[in-house]
Amino acid sequence: MEQRYFIKFMFIEGYSPNEIISKLSDIYGNEALHKTQVYYWLAEIKGGRNDLRDEQRTGRPCNEFLDDQIKACIKINPHYSCRVIASLISSSGSTVYRRLTLLGYKSLLLRWVPHKLNHYQKYMRFTMAKSMLKILQNLKHDNFKYIVSGDESWFSYYYDNKRQWVLDSSEVDERVEKTHFSHKTMVTIFISINGLALLDVKPSNQSINAEYFTNNILTPLEVNVNAADAKKHRKLFYVHYDNARAHTSQTVKEHLKKSNLTLMPHPAYSPDLSPCDFGLFGTVKDSFAGRSFSSEKDLIEAIENFFLEKPKNFWESIFNNWMTRLQKCIDAKGDYF
Protein backbone atom coordinates (compact mmCIF):
# COMPACT_ATOMS: atom_id res chain seq x y z
CA MET A 1 0.00 0.00 0.00
CA GLU A 2 2.79 2.38 0.92
CA GLN A 3 4.40 1.92 -2.49
CA ARG A 4 1.19 2.92 -4.27
CA TYR A 5 1.16 6.27 -2.52
CA PHE A 6 4.86 6.59 -3.21
CA ILE A 7 4.05 6.15 -6.93
CA LYS A 8 1.30 8.75 -6.64
CA PHE A 9 3.50 11.40 -5.08
CA MET A 10 6.38 10.72 -7.44
CA PHE A 11 3.91 11.15 -10.30
CA ILE A 12 2.72 14.45 -8.80
CA GLU A 13 6.36 15.57 -8.52
CA GLY A 14 6.78 15.00 -12.28
CA TYR A 15 8.90 11.84 -12.32
CA SER A 16 8.74 9.57 -15.39
CA PRO A 17 7.60 5.91 -15.10
CA ASN A 18 11.17 4.64 -15.51
CA GLU A 19 12.42 7.03 -12.81
CA ILE A 20 9.66 5.88 -10.46
CA ILE A 21 10.50 2.20 -11.08
CA SER A 22 14.20 2.90 -10.46
CA LYS A 23 13.45 4.83 -7.26
CA LEU A 24 11.18 2.07 -5.95
CA SER A 25 13.93 -0.47 -6.60
CA ASP A 26 16.50 1.67 -4.74
CA ILE A 27 14.27 2.12 -1.70
CA TYR A 28 12.35 -1.14 -1.42
CA GLY A 29 14.79 -3.54 -3.03
CA ASN A 30 13.35 -7.02 -3.64
CA GLU A 31 10.02 -5.92 -2.19
CA ALA A 32 9.52 -3.26 -4.87
CA LEU A 33 6.44 -3.56 -7.05
CA HIS A 34 6.95 -5.13 -10.48
CA LYS A 35 6.99 -2.65 -13.35
CA THR A 36 3.67 -3.96 -14.64
CA GLN A 37 2.13 -3.10 -11.27
CA VAL A 38 3.72 0.32 -11.39
CA TYR A 39 2.22 1.00 -14.81
CA TYR A 40 -1.17 -0.24 -13.59
CA TRP A 41 -1.22 2.15 -10.65
CA LEU A 42 0.08 5.03 -12.74
CA ALA A 43 -2.84 4.45 -15.13
CA GLU A 44 -5.26 4.41 -12.19
CA ILE A 45 -3.78 7.62 -10.78
CA LYS A 46 -3.84 9.37 -14.17
CA GLY A 47 -7.50 8.33 -14.46
CA GLY A 48 -8.28 10.27 -11.31
CA ARG A 49 -8.25 7.51 -8.72
CA ASN A 50 -7.49 8.94 -5.27
CA ASP A 51 -8.24 5.97 -3.04
CA LEU A 52 -5.45 3.47 -3.69
CA ARG A 53 -6.76 0.83 -1.31
CA ASP A 54 -7.75 -2.62 -2.54
CA GLU A 55 -11.47 -2.38 -3.01
CA GLN A 56 -12.20 -5.90 -1.83
CA ARG A 57 -10.44 -5.40 1.52
CA THR A 58 -12.48 -4.14 4.45
CA GLY A 59 -12.02 -3.47 8.11
CA ARG A 60 -8.56 -1.98 7.95
CA PRO A 61 -8.26 1.13 10.22
CA CYS A 62 -8.22 4.36 8.22
CA ASN A 63 -5.15 5.56 10.13
CA GLU A 64 -3.10 2.80 8.47
CA PHE A 65 -3.93 4.19 5.04
CA LEU A 66 -3.02 7.68 6.23
CA ASP A 67 0.26 6.35 7.61
CA ASP A 68 1.05 4.69 4.27
CA GLN A 69 0.64 8.02 2.50
CA ILE A 70 2.77 9.85 5.04
CA LYS A 71 5.57 7.28 4.88
CA ALA A 72 5.54 7.45 1.10
CA CYS A 73 5.98 11.22 1.27
CA ILE A 74 8.88 10.85 3.70
CA LYS A 75 10.61 8.37 1.42
CA ILE A 76 10.32 10.79 -1.50
CA ASN A 77 11.70 13.69 0.50
CA PRO A 78 12.56 13.38 4.22
CA HIS A 79 12.86 17.18 4.40
CA TYR A 80 9.16 17.80 3.74
CA SER A 81 7.42 19.84 6.43
CA CYS A 82 4.15 18.65 8.00
CA ARG A 83 2.38 21.39 6.08
CA VAL A 84 3.74 20.17 2.72
CA ILE A 85 2.86 16.54 3.48
CA ALA A 86 -0.61 17.61 4.57
CA SER A 87 -1.16 19.44 1.28
CA LEU A 88 -0.08 16.36 -0.69
CA ILE A 89 -2.41 13.94 1.10
CA SER A 90 -5.30 16.38 1.67
CA SER A 91 -5.01 16.29 5.45
CA SER A 92 -4.15 18.78 8.19
CA GLY A 93 -0.70 19.66 9.47
CA SER A 94 -1.65 18.73 13.04
CA THR A 95 -2.88 15.30 11.92
CA VAL A 96 0.33 14.67 9.98
CA TYR A 97 2.44 15.72 12.98
CA ARG A 98 0.46 13.45 15.31
CA ARG A 99 0.76 10.44 12.99
CA LEU A 100 4.48 11.02 12.44
CA THR A 101 5.01 11.12 16.20
CA LEU A 102 3.07 7.89 16.70
CA LEU A 103 5.10 6.27 13.91
CA GLY A 104 8.29 7.14 15.79
CA TYR A 105 9.59 9.85 13.47
CA LYS A 106 11.54 12.79 14.90
CA SER A 107 12.22 16.11 13.20
CA LEU A 108 15.87 16.87 13.95
CA LEU A 109 18.21 19.64 12.87
CA LEU A 110 20.62 18.58 10.16
CA ARG A 111 24.08 17.73 11.45
CA TRP A 112 26.40 20.71 10.96
CA VAL A 113 29.86 19.97 9.58
CA PRO A 114 32.65 22.50 9.02
CA HIS A 115 33.43 21.40 5.48
CA LYS A 116 32.40 18.96 2.76
CA LEU A 117 35.38 16.64 2.95
CA ASN A 118 36.79 14.96 -0.14
CA HIS A 119 38.54 11.59 -0.10
CA TYR A 120 42.04 13.07 0.33
CA GLN A 121 40.96 15.31 3.22
CA LYS A 122 39.37 12.35 5.00
CA TYR A 123 42.56 10.36 4.48
CA MET A 124 44.67 13.16 5.97
CA ARG A 125 42.32 13.47 8.96
CA PHE A 126 42.55 9.71 9.44
CA THR A 127 46.36 9.51 9.28
CA MET A 128 46.98 12.68 11.31
CA ALA A 129 44.46 11.64 13.96
CA LYS A 130 46.43 8.42 14.45
CA SER A 131 49.66 10.41 14.83
CA MET A 132 48.05 12.87 17.23
CA LEU A 133 46.52 10.11 19.33
CA LYS A 134 49.85 8.31 19.62
CA ILE A 135 51.50 11.54 20.82
CA LEU A 136 48.78 12.14 23.41
CA GLN A 137 48.93 8.55 24.64
CA ASN A 138 52.65 9.01 25.31
CA LEU A 139 52.08 12.42 26.91
CA LYS A 140 49.42 10.98 29.22
CA HIS A 141 52.16 9.09 31.06
CA ASP A 142 53.28 12.53 32.33
CA ASN A 143 49.67 13.68 32.80
CA PHE A 144 49.80 15.84 29.62
CA LYS A 145 52.38 18.05 31.26
CA TYR A 146 54.37 18.64 28.09
CA ILE A 147 51.79 20.03 25.68
CA VAL A 148 49.83 23.23 25.13
CA SER A 149 47.05 23.81 22.62
CA GLY A 150 45.51 27.07 21.51
CA ASP A 151 43.64 29.18 19.01
CA GLU A 152 42.22 32.65 18.39
CA SER A 153 38.61 33.66 18.92
CA TRP A 154 36.49 36.80 18.89
CA PHE A 155 34.98 37.73 22.26
CA SER A 156 32.03 40.15 22.32
CA TYR A 157 31.36 42.82 24.93
CA TYR A 158 27.76 41.66 25.34
CA TYR A 159 26.32 38.16 25.70
CA ASP A 160 22.55 37.94 25.77
CA ASN A 161 20.51 35.12 27.24
CA LYS A 162 19.29 32.49 24.80
CA ARG A 163 16.47 30.86 26.76
CA GLN A 164 13.79 31.97 29.21
CA TRP A 165 11.16 30.26 31.35
CA VAL A 166 7.70 31.75 30.68
CA LEU A 167 4.04 30.79 31.08
CA ASP A 168 3.09 32.28 27.73
CA SER A 169 5.04 32.89 24.52
CA SER A 170 4.04 36.56 24.62
CA GLU A 171 6.32 36.98 27.66
CA VAL A 172 9.51 36.01 25.79
CA ASP A 173 12.13 38.78 25.68
CA GLU A 174 13.71 39.89 22.43
CA ARG A 175 17.17 38.76 21.42
CA VAL A 176 19.09 41.01 19.06
CA GLU A 177 21.29 39.31 16.47
CA LYS A 178 24.94 40.32 16.65
CA THR A 179 26.31 42.04 13.57
CA HIS A 180 29.74 42.09 11.96
CA PHE A 181 30.24 45.50 13.54
CA SER A 182 29.40 44.46 17.12
CA HIS A 183 31.99 45.50 19.69
CA LYS A 184 34.43 42.60 20.08
CA THR A 185 38.06 41.74 20.75
CA MET A 186 40.30 39.04 19.26
CA VAL A 187 41.88 36.93 21.99
CA THR A 188 44.45 34.15 21.60
CA ILE A 189 44.32 31.49 24.29
CA PHE A 190 46.58 28.50 24.87
CA ILE A 191 45.74 25.93 27.52
CA SER A 192 47.68 23.26 29.36
CA ILE A 193 46.69 20.55 31.80
CA ASN A 194 46.90 23.21 34.53
CA GLY A 195 44.63 25.72 32.81
CA LEU A 196 45.63 28.96 31.15
CA ALA A 197 49.10 28.85 29.57
CA LEU A 198 48.87 32.06 27.52
CA LEU A 199 46.37 34.84 26.89
CA ASP A 200 47.07 37.47 24.25
CA VAL A 201 44.82 40.38 23.28
CA LYS A 202 45.28 41.57 19.72
CA PRO A 203 45.41 45.37 19.32
CA SER A 204 42.51 46.67 17.24
CA ASN A 205 44.81 48.06 14.54
CA GLN A 206 46.90 44.89 14.28
CA SER A 207 46.36 41.76 12.19
CA ILE A 208 47.59 38.35 13.27
CA ASN A 209 50.37 37.69 10.78
CA ALA A 210 53.40 35.43 10.96
CA GLU A 211 55.51 38.04 12.75
CA TYR A 212 52.83 38.73 15.33
CA PHE A 213 52.23 35.02 15.93
CA THR A 214 55.94 34.36 16.35
CA ASN A 215 56.67 37.27 18.69
CA ASN A 216 53.49 37.33 20.77
CA ILE A 217 52.53 33.67 20.91
CA LEU A 218 55.38 31.27 20.20
CA THR A 219 58.15 33.20 21.96
CA PRO A 220 56.24 33.49 25.28
CA LEU A 221 55.33 29.79 25.09
CA GLU A 222 59.02 28.90 24.78
CA VAL A 223 59.63 30.15 28.32
CA ASN A 224 56.65 28.23 29.74
CA VAL A 225 57.69 26.52 32.98
CA ASN A 226 56.73 23.09 31.62
CA ALA A 227 58.71 23.75 28.43
CA ALA A 228 61.78 24.40 30.55
CA ASP A 229 61.10 21.26 32.56
CA ALA A 230 60.78 19.22 29.37
CA LYS A 231 64.15 20.47 28.16
CA LYS A 232 65.68 19.65 31.53
CA HIS A 233 64.43 16.05 31.31
CA ARG A 234 65.27 15.77 27.59
CA LYS A 235 61.67 15.46 26.56
CA LEU A 236 59.75 17.10 23.76
CA PHE A 237 57.39 19.96 24.55
CA TYR A 238 54.52 20.04 22.07
CA VAL A 239 52.57 23.03 20.84
CA HIS A 240 49.31 22.49 19.00
CA TYR A 241 47.30 24.90 16.85
CA ASP A 242 45.30 24.86 13.62
CA ASN A 243 46.36 25.56 10.03
CA ALA A 244 45.55 29.26 9.79
CA ARG A 245 47.78 31.09 7.31
CA ALA A 246 49.70 32.95 10.03
CA HIS A 247 50.40 29.63 11.80
CA THR A 248 51.83 27.80 8.79
CA SER A 249 53.93 30.48 7.12
CA GLN A 250 57.58 29.92 6.29
CA THR A 251 58.56 32.48 8.96
CA VAL A 252 56.85 30.39 11.65
CA LYS A 253 58.36 27.15 10.33
CA GLU A 254 61.86 28.64 10.40
CA HIS A 255 61.31 29.91 13.92
CA LEU A 256 60.18 26.48 15.15
CA LYS A 257 63.37 24.88 13.79
CA LYS A 258 65.36 26.95 16.28
CA SER A 259 62.81 26.67 19.07
CA ASN A 260 62.35 24.26 21.97
CA LEU A 261 58.77 23.75 20.79
CA THR A 262 57.70 20.68 18.79
CA LEU A 263 54.73 21.22 16.54
CA MET A 264 51.93 18.70 16.87
CA PRO A 265 50.26 17.97 13.49
CA HIS A 266 46.70 19.10 12.86
CA PRO A 267 44.57 18.21 9.81
CA ALA A 268 42.79 20.86 7.75
CA TYR A 269 39.09 21.53 8.31
CA SER A 270 39.20 19.95 11.77
CA PRO A 271 37.92 22.25 14.52
CA ASP A 272 36.34 19.10 15.99
CA LEU A 273 39.88 17.94 16.84
CA SER A 274 41.01 21.19 18.48
CA PRO A 275 40.47 21.44 22.28
CA CYS A 276 39.82 25.18 22.24
CA ASP A 277 37.15 24.79 19.58
CA PHE A 278 35.31 21.72 20.89
CA GLY A 279 35.84 22.14 24.63
CA LEU A 280 36.70 25.69 25.64
CA PHE A 281 35.57 28.75 23.68
CA GLY A 282 31.90 27.81 23.67
CA THR A 283 31.98 27.03 27.39
CA VAL A 284 33.62 30.37 28.21
CA LYS A 285 31.13 32.37 26.14
CA ASP A 286 28.13 30.45 27.49
CA SER A 287 29.24 31.33 31.02
CA PHE A 288 28.95 35.03 30.06
CA ALA A 289 25.23 34.76 29.15
CA GLY A 290 23.35 37.85 30.29
CA ARG A 291 26.53 39.81 30.99
CA SER A 292 27.93 42.91 29.32
CA PHE A 293 31.39 44.43 29.60
CA SER A 294 32.03 48.14 29.45
CA SER A 295 35.69 47.83 28.53
CA GLU A 296 38.31 45.47 27.17
CA LYS A 297 39.82 45.31 30.64
CA ASP A 298 36.56 44.04 32.15
CA LEU A 299 36.18 41.43 29.40
CA ILE A 300 39.72 40.08 29.81
CA GLU A 301 39.33 40.02 33.59
CA ALA A 302 36.18 37.90 33.19
CA ILE A 303 38.03 35.47 30.89
CA GLU A 304 40.90 35.18 33.37
CA ASN A 305 38.46 34.58 36.23
CA PHE A 306 36.85 31.78 34.24
CA PHE A 307 40.20 30.00 34.14
CA LEU A 308 40.88 30.60 37.82
CA GLU A 309 37.52 29.15 38.85
CA LYS A 310 37.82 25.91 36.91
CA PRO A 311 39.02 22.84 38.88
CA LYS A 312 41.83 20.61 37.67
CA ASN A 313 39.45 17.86 36.54
CA PHE A 314 37.90 20.30 34.03
CA TRP A 315 41.21 20.53 32.15
CA GLU A 316 41.82 16.80 32.50
CA SER A 317 38.42 16.13 30.92
CA ILE A 318 39.29 18.34 27.92
CA PHE A 319 42.52 16.45 27.21
CA ASN A 320 40.88 13.06 27.73
CA ASN A 321 38.01 14.11 25.48
CA TRP A 322 40.58 15.13 22.89
CA MET A 323 41.86 11.56 22.81
CA THR A 324 38.30 10.23 22.58
CA ARG A 325 37.56 12.49 19.62
CA LEU A 326 40.71 11.43 17.82
CA GLN A 327 39.72 7.78 18.22
CA LYS A 328 36.24 8.57 16.85
CA CYS A 329 37.84 10.27 13.85
CA ILE A 330 39.97 7.18 13.26
CA ASP A 331 36.93 4.90 13.59
CA ALA A 332 35.06 7.11 11.08
CA LYS A 333 37.97 6.76 8.62
CA GLY A 334 38.58 10.50 8.75
CA ASP A 335 34.99 11.59 8.26
CA TYR A 336 33.19 13.85 10.73
CA PHE A 337 31.58 11.83 13.51
Buried (B, 14 or more C-beta within 10 A) or exposed (E): BBBBBBBBBBBEEEBEBEEBBEBBBEBBEEEBBEBEBBBBBBEBBEEEEEEBBEEEEEEEEEEEBBBBBBBBBBBBEEEBEBEBBBBBBEBEBEBBBEBBEEEEBEEEEEEEEEEEBEEEBBBBBBBBBBBBBEBBEEBBEBEBBBBBBBBBBEBBBBBBEEEEEEEEEEEEEEEEEBEEEEEBBBBBBBBBBBBBBBBBBBEEEEEBEBEBBBEBBBEBBBEBEBBEBBBEEEBBBBBBBBEEEBBBBEBBEEBBEEBBBBBBEBBBBBBBBBBBBBBBBEEBBEBBEEBEBEEBEEBBEBBEEBBEEBEEEBBEEBBBEBBEBBBBBBEBEBBBB
